[in-house]
Amino acid sequence: MLYRGLKTLSDEEFDPTDAESVQVCLDAHISDALRKIPTHHRSPLDLHDTIIVVLGNRADSDLLDWAESFQDLINTYGGNPSEEDMDQAAEVLESIIDTLGSYLPNKESADE
């Protein structure tokens, strides 16, 4: 579920001129992914922590670093990042999606 949500964010919802909408969409996809985990305690999490919840100890350090970097880039300058930061955020998001996809045997039907 997280993979599909981030893929949708990247392919359809990512607006490099509107970091706030990117954050709102990210939060919605995180919430959707966490709803699929029955043991999750439901407190709001950022992307880094969500990846830990979803993948547990399988999450590698690069993936977690990219998650932190993505959040930092879209939240720089009080939620008004530069165009360069948003372009970099889009690239980092693609790295996150590619790496998450490597954890899934069938990305098209993945529920993680």
Helices and strands as residue ranges (DSSP letters): H 2-8, I 9-13, H 19-35, H 47-55, G 56-58, H 61-74, H 76-79, H 83-102, G 107-109
